[in-house]
């Protein structure tokens, strides 16, 4: 483990009374800190480090400078550089700048919510105070942690707080912690042990001996530098051995005697610690090191490796916690647990834990929550996900349909994202050889999954090119950035070397690729789509390989949508409608256009389903509602108002801008439909508990409609039929209006969405009325007002673009806000943008559906032009108007971006615009709508 400025600075502050003289215990450590101060006054060693690294390093070192200056000649062996004052002033300025730009929200280093406030307090005692934007958020986290502390229990029981005693100065009586030592240290932390020596009232010779041992044997090798933890032999042994063995290295290649020594040491400690281990022997155990130990022992062929203790201690029913008291769960720990369990010969005995970990991992991927708390590299998280989930689908464990689909989606996206990264020349080396090795191991693991067969050449080329870079960079393998996370980030040269060696050795396409249901790729469809989409302007200048990656990624989404397409609306007929194949393809392809800034999978999945429902709603309103209410369209309008009225609650009526405690009472909520979708053709493991039990008696009728919706709906002009229509439209409305992201939005946003939804349905009824007017007056010079007026109202509202735009804003709004646009200028520009987008979409749609609209008797924008003009001339005129709307859209979009959209809104809105624009381009070329049989 690499040297840490943070821990070194803490050790440099220890003084000891030697023969009546007050002396610094480790003067070389202070010299080490001085030598590594940067020109800007701070101690952030590289740009790859996390923000909190630079903050804690600088805080700890600044305190060391101030204390050495304060002690002056009081300490016999004190050494002060002549520029000590300048150094201190530069350090203060640097720390102030770092605090002012620090994003507390995204920080998840070990105990940072306690460490930073503790250092701020120490600095304040030395006369240095700071104010910064994230202070309130930091102190909320700090106070929440403080409220959980029970000093009396901590004096009696060991806990992870022992690793960070410096964070608890003034909160605990350190003298009462003496018996919590292990081998002279407090959880093998030099900083924590140093804090104990400084603040305990009695000197501890064991602590001094421990620190002198680390001084000599740690990574500093007698130079004065100290690591964040020492020793860490179980962590390093298990990570290195399991990585090399899984990559295909044999025991003989690694040295049978050496491996036996390490394996026996590990097995012995696993046994005497009753089945749980830490990063070093006899310390507080954690799920991560325990899981890696189980994996390593399994790979070495040890028998009777029992995970029961790990499960009872760290499994909470849904996922595994690294430590029993951790604030946020770790992705990597759950990956390692899943991988470890799957390597056991009796893996099926642990089905609930395997399913729980897999559900957690897919959920983390879908929500964009794959930033790990123990490693800074995204490629590390991707590698572990690929490793554990690919192992899962190769196992004999049968997954329920929805989890099988989610695993398929996750693996397909991991594969295409990694390929996209590695085939971009500028990203080939990533941030280091270690990160590159993670990416290459991601691909070697994914070469075992069904999707890989269809990208064989692309995977092979990427891996071979990456390995060439690794070989070229071999002298620098151990010199990369600090990617591993402790209190501050660190590196492990031996682990880095193990990953690089494994990336060069791991087999490609060695294992037989299994046929997994839901992981089928229709390459004929992919090739046809590439041929078609490559001709469209949206993809001009983008590589065929990028399109191929995205289309393969779309396939598991298509599997999911095929399974649930009858969840709300009745199926029209057994034959699949053309639009269904286009929906996942359009979203995944456009999502790949934004320089790696992809929208979360949950958002993609939700808008794909919405797109499908909107297509179905268009057919349902024209075919079913149009037939049922023919000659009585006012009755249809009244029905729409009744349906939407179910979702108007007091908060909405009052127009306030706060979340309402009371949700609308409807037959089934969004979560009910998620549960129903997960249960189709199987049972759900994870969503049963999410159904709100207080509403169960409202659900039955809706789910009866859902379960029978594979049959074609046949209007019988009865009151019962009208009730069915109302139930289906209510279910459609509920799926949109009770979505968790919608309910988390401001009441004004929810009110707007309800209004947009109602307008969307009413526009369909108005279109039916306009169709009737067109049919009755077709022999005359038909014209209903101006095209501009009609397009801005019925024409645009009928497309679903306006309503979908508002729903999409709910999905992508920042988590710390309940609305996307905060200023009136942003709101105005967004309103203008979505109207131009909808108008453009309608114009392109009508250009592509002229023949179908003529056959079905639908009013088309082309009908507003004089009938004596040729059809080709009218189409050219419509094309001009569509391009005009595109120009207006572009202007509104540029001005909106200049307002400084936050929280990824620019990338997400760009995706929505691209997809809508793409559909316009598709419509001009081919008609993919649902034909309504008259």
HELIX and SHEET records of a PDB file:
HELIX    1   1 UNK A    5  UNK A   11  1                                   7    
HELIX    2   2 UNK A   27  UNK A   35  1                                   9    
HELIX    3   3 UNK A   51  UNK A   71  1                                  21    
HELIX    4   4 UNK A   72  UNK A   74  5                                   3    
HELIX    5   5 UNK A   84  UNK A  101  1                                  18    
HELIX    6   6 UNK A  104  UNK A  106  5                                   3    
HELIX    7   7 UNK A  112  UNK A  125  1                                  14    
HELIX    8   8 UNK A  135  UNK A  147  1                                  13    
HELIX    9   9 UNK A  151  UNK A  156  1                                   6    
HELIX   10  10 UNK A  160  UNK A  168  5                                   9    
HELIX   11  11 UNK A  174  UNK A  180  5                                   7    
HELIX   12  12 UNK A  190  UNK A  199  1                                  10    
HELIX   13  13 UNK A  205  UNK A  217  1                                  13    
HELIX   14  14 UNK A  233  UNK A  246  1                                  14    
HELIX   15  15 UNK A  251  UNK A  254  1                                   4    
HELIX   16  16 UNK A  256  UNK A  272  1                                  17    
HELIX   17  17 UNK A  287  UNK A  299  1                                  13    
HELIX   18  18 UNK A  308  UNK A  314  1                                   7    
HELIX   19  19 UNK A  331  UNK A  342  1                                  12    
HELIX   20  20 UNK A  347  UNK A  350  5                                   4    
HELIX   21  21 UNK A  351  UNK A  366  1                                  16    
HELIX   22  22 UNK A  378  UNK A  394  1                                  17    
HELIX   23  23 UNK A  401  UNK A  422  1                                  22    
HELIX   24  24 UNK A  425  UNK A  427  5                                   3    
HELIX   25  25 UNK A  433  UNK A  446  1                                  14    
HELIX   26  26 UNK A  450  UNK A  455  5                                   6    
HELIX   27  27 UNK A  456  UNK A  472  1                                  17    
HELIX   28  28 UNK A  474  UNK A  479  5                                   6    
HELIX   29  29 UNK A  493  UNK A  505  1                                  13    
HELIX   30  30 UNK A  523  UNK A  533  1                                  11    
HELIX   31  31 UNK A  537  UNK A  539  5                                   3    
HELIX   32  32 UNK A  544  UNK A  564  1                                  21    
HELIX   33  33 UNK A  579  UNK A  591  1                                  13    
HELIX   34  34 UNK A  601  UNK A  620  1                                  20    
HELIX   35  35 UNK A  621  UNK A  625  3                                   5    
HELIX   36  36 UNK A  626  UNK A  628  1                                   3    
HELIX   37  37 UNK A  633  UNK A  645  1                                  13    
HELIX   38  38 UNK A  650  UNK A  654  1                                   5    
HELIX   39  39 UNK A  670  UNK A  679  1                                  10    
HELIX   40  40 UNK A  688  UNK A  690  5                                   3    
HELIX   41  41 UNK A  693  UNK A  695  5                                   3    
HELIX   42  42 UNK A  696  UNK A  707  1                                  12    
HELIX   43  43 UNK A  719  UNK A  737  1                                  19    
HELIX   44  44 UNK A  740  UNK A  743  1                                   4    
HELIX   45  45 UNK A  747  UNK A  776  1                                  30    
HELIX   46  46 UNK A  787  UNK A  790  1                                   4    
HELIX   47  47 UNK A  791  UNK A  795  3                                   5    
HELIX   48  48 UNK A  796  UNK A  797  1                                   2    
HELIX   49  49 UNK A  801  UNK A  812  1                                  12    
HELIX   50  50 UNK A  824  UNK A  848  1                                  25    
HELIX   51  51 UNK A  850  UNK A  856  1                                   7    
HELIX   52  52 UNK A  861  UNK A  864  5                                   4    
HELIX   53  53 UNK A  871  UNK A  898  1                                  28    
HELIX   54  54 UNK A  905  UNK A  925  1                                  21    
SHEET    1   A 2 UNK A   3  UNK A   4  0                                        
SHEET    2   A 2 UNK A 226  UNK A 227 -1                                        
SHEET    1   B 2 UNK A  15  UNK A  18  0                                        
SHEET    2   B 2 UNK A  21  UNK A  24 -1                                        
SHEET    1   C 2 UNK A 484  UNK A 485  0                                        
SHEET    2   C 2 UNK A 489  UNK A 490 -1                                        
END                                                                             
